[in-house]
Each structure stands twice: as C-alpha cells, then as structure tokens.
Amino acid sequence: MWVWSKLAALKWEDAWEERFYGNRNAVLTRLKGGRSVRVDVYCEEEGEAVDIAAQFGGSVKEVADRNWAAFSAVPGPPIKIRDSLLLTAEVTPSKLRELLLLNEGRVVVSIPPEMAFGTGDHPTTAACLRFLADEARARKGGRWRVLDLGCGSGVLAIAANLLGAEECEALDFDRKAVEIARHNVERNGAQEVRVEEADLREWRVERQYEVVVANLFADVLQASFGKIRRTLGPGSAFILSGVLREQWTETEEAARTAGLAFEIVNKKGKWVSAKGGVD
C-alpha cells in the first residue's frame, strides 16, 4: 500500500474536504497547534499516489501491508434527489439494474469513488443536483442546454443530460478530472456531454446556455462572474454552489456587480448554494 500526503494551512481544510469528499481512503487530520491540516490518501498502487502528487504536490511513501478490504469503507447508500434522480457509487451491472427496478421513475447516475475524486455526494454537489432536477422539471418538453463549470467527476452534466438536457458542456482545469469525467459519461450512457480541459481565467465565452452550473470556490466564482453573465440569456438559470457562509456576502455583491441576481439562496451547514439569473 502507498500513501500520498500533503500539509496545508487550516484555512484550506474545506477545500481539501470537498476535493476528496466521497473517497473513503482519504483522511484529513488537524495537527497540534491548530494551524495546519495533513491530507492523506491511501492507494493500492504506487502509480495512483504518484498521479495525485503530480496534480497537487506533496509526498508519496510506501506503508506496511494491511487488509485493504477492511480498511476501505463500504460505499454509502444511494442518495435520492427530488423524485427524479438516484446517485450511487455502485457500478455492478446487476446491482444497477436492481436499483432501477426498485426506483422506478428515477434516473440512476453511477459515480464510483475515484483516486482523487469523490462520488458527487458532497453537500455542494447535492445542492446543485436538486436545482438541476427542478430545472429539468420546469423545462420538460423544451430545448435546454447546460454548461458545467468546474465539472469534477462530471456528475452534474451527466445528470442534466439524463434528465433531458439535449446538450451539455463540462469544463475543468484539472486534467485528471477531465479523464475521470469522460469515463463517467461513457459509464452512464450520457449521449450529449462534452468534457473539455479549460482554465476559467483563459476560457472564452462563445455561446449562451439555458442553464449554467458553477460548483466552485468563492474566489474563482467572484473572478468569473463577468464571463458567467455572458453565458446567460433571457430566461437562463444560473446555479451556484461551493461558497462558505462567511464568504456569501462578498460573493453575492460581486455577482450583483456583474449583473447577476439570485432568487433562491439556500444555507445548509457551512455551505451556501443559490439559483438566479440575469439581473
């Protein structure tokens, strides 16, 4: 067994928690003194740990053999989103068929835990999925296209497509995330989802969408609101998540300055999610 480790300032604890949420082999430990956090991800193969280090820095070392099956937690139960979605880490075809039979009328989305990406059940992602389910119901029978900024595992774009969006574009700056998202698109049979590597600081807006989703950190959102505004036309919906409560006031002000407004703001735990559009 191998472990990837990295030390970070305590202020980045939430960011690391979100990045590895759902990965049952990831451990975050606050160090004595309360100023730092250590992030550890245990891997069966050295290459997996090395790939994480290539993305985030940190160190890799071999650890004593142990019962990997006992160490790895059993995936949690499926998560129901409204009355239309079921999110699961299950990948076995027979078990997926069983879930479909037991949850008639729901779209089943399979997102297994990956080396450095969770299953998509983080509170910020679940909030986006609820908003997407609402949009799918409201736009049923109509033509709607989705832009997913910071797609991670690809779960939002995949869910949107399976719920009826005729076309979805998913972007992430992380090359590994793009690779994983593409695999998840294929795994779920999402026909019209395009996943591309892109840095929002350099990305150019070329078209407008009916629904835009951005599950990003507050600083990235605030710097991107101007571009996001240009992706929205009359009647378009903008779904936002990934903002901590203490960051919401400045984030909302930056959105308003860019010409955006929110009609629904949900504060759950330490996270804020919102849905709105052009002011």
N, C-alpha and C positions, 0 to 999 in steps of 0.2 A: 504494500500500500504506500501511497505517496500523499504528501500534504503540501498545498500551496498556502503561504502565509504572507500577510502584509499588515503593517502598523499604520494607523491613520488617526488624525485628530478626532476627538469625540464629536465635534460638530458634524462630521461626515457619517456618523453612525446610521442615521436614517437612510442616507443614500446607499450605503452598503447593504443595509437590511432589504431595501427594495430590489437592489440588483440581484441578490441571491435568494429572494423570497421563494419558497417552494422547493428549493434544493435542500433535501434533508441531510446532506452531507456537509453543509456549511454551518460554521459556528462563529458567532460574534462574542467576544469577551472584553468587558471593560477592565482595564488594567488598574492596578493600585495607584491611587492618586487622582483618579477620575478625569484625566485629561486625554487619555488615548484609548483606542479600541483596537484589538487584534482580530483580524479576519482570517479564518482557516477554512479551507475546502479540501476534504479528503477525497482522493481519487484512486481507483483501482489500477490505472495505468499511469506511468510517468508522463507520457505524452499529453494526457489530459491536463495535468498540473502545469506542465510547461506551456501549453496553449493559454492557460489563464494568466500565467506570468507575462506572456508576450502581450496580452491585452492590457494588464493593469500594473505591471511591475511586481515587486515582491520577491519572495524566495520559494524554492522548491526543495524538499528533502524527503528521503525515504523514512518510513516509520515501521515499527515492528508489525509483523503479520498479526491479523486478528480475524475474528469471524465477521466477514464483511456483511453477510446476510443479516446477522443480528444487529450490526451497527447501523445499517440502513433502515430507516423507519418505513413502515408500510405506508404507501400513499394514502392520503386522506380520502374521505368520501367525496362523491361528486358534488358540485355546487350548482344549485338551481338559480337561474337568473330570470326574474319575472316568470311568465308562463310559457316562455318560448325557447330558452336555452338551458343546456346542461353542460357544465365544464368538468372534464375528467382528466386524470393523469393516466387512465387505462389505455393500453394500446393493443391488447389481445383481441383479435377479431371476434371470437366467440363471446367474449365478455362485453364488447361494444355492441354486438347485436342484442345481447340480453338487456343492456341499458336502454337501447332504442325501444324494445318491446315494453319495458317497464315504464317508459316515459314517453308514451305516445303523444305526438303533437309538439314535442320539443326537438330542437336541433341539438345534436350531441357533438361537442367540439373536444377533440382529443389533443391535449398538450402535455406530453410527458416531461418530467423534470430533466433538465439537461445539465451538462458540465458546469455552466456558469449562468444558467437562466432557469427561472422557476416555471411553474405550471400555469401562471397567469392568474392565480387566485389571490394576489396581493390586494388589499383594500382599495388601492387607487385604480387597479385594473378592473376589479369588480364594479366599481362605481361607473367607469366608462362603459362597461358591458350593459349595465342597467339603462343608461342613457341611450345606448345604441338600440337596445331592444325596444325602447319607447319610440325612437325614430323610425325603426322598421315597421312598427305597427301603424304609425301616423302616415307613412309614405307608401304603404302597401298598395300595389297596383300602379304606382307611379315610377318614374325613372329617377334613380338617385345613385350618385357616385360618391365614393368615400376616399379621403386622404388621411392616412395614419402616420403621424409624425412621431418618430421615436418608437418604432414598432416592436422592438424586443423580440419575443417569441413569435410575433405575428398574430397573436390570438384575436386582437380587435378587428383587423382586416378580414381574417378568416371568418369570424362570427358574422360580420356585416355582410359578407358575400353569401354565406349560407342562409342568412335571413332575408336576402332579396336584393341587396345592392348589386347592380349589374356590372360594376367595375370598381376595383379598389387598388389604390396605390399606397404602398407601405415603404417608409424610408427609415433608415437607421445609420448612424455614423460608424457603428461597430461592425466590422467585417464578419466576426463570428456570429453575431446576432442575425445578420442577413442570411448567412448559410443555414442557421437553425430555422429561421422563419420560412425559408424556401422549402425545407424538408417538411415542416408542419403544414404548409399549404398543400403539398402533394399528399401527405398522410390523410388530410381531411377532405380531399377531393374538391377543394375550392378552385373553381374553373377560371375566374377572372380576377385574380390577385397578382399584382406585380410587385416584387420586393426589390428595392434598389439601395445601394450604399450611397449615403449623402450626408454631408455636414450642413446643418441649417445655416451656419454662418456664410456658406458659399452657395447654397442652393438657390436657384432662381425660380420664381413663380411663373408658370407657363399657362395655367388654366384655372378655372374655378370649379368647385365641388359643391354638392348639396349638403354633405356632412364632412366636417373636418374634426379629427380627434387628435389631441396632443396630451399624452401622459408623460410629462417631462418635469424636470426640476425647475423651481421658480425662476432662477436666474436665466436659464435657457428660454423659458417661456417669455419672460419680460423682454429679452433681446429679440424675440422672434415675432412679437405681436403685429408689427408692421407688415411683415410678409404674410402672416396668417390672415390679416384683414383683406389682403389682395386675393386670397384664395376663396373668399366668400362672396356670393352674390345675393340678391334679394331672396329672402326665404331660406337661405342656407343656415345650418345649425353648426355651432362651434362647441365641442365638448372638451373640457379641460380637467386635468387631474394631476396629482403629484405635488401639490402645494401644501406645505405645512401651515397650520393655523396662524402662527406668528408671522408668516410671510404673505398672508392673504391680502391685507390692506394695501401694501405696496404693489402687489401683483394686480389687484383689481384696478388700482389707479393707473398703472401702466397700460392695462388693457383699454381703459376708458380713453386715455390719451391717444391711443392708436385707432380709436373709432369702434371699439367693441363694447358690448354690454351684456350682462348676464341676467336672465330671468329666473333661473333656478340656481341656488347656491346651497350645497349640502356640506355640513361639517360633521364628520364622524370620527371620533377619536382625535388623533393629532392631524388628520388629513382633511383637505378641502377639495371638493370636486364641484364643477359648475357647468351649466349649459346656457348658451346665449347665441348671439349673432352680431350682425352689423348694427351699430347704434343708430 
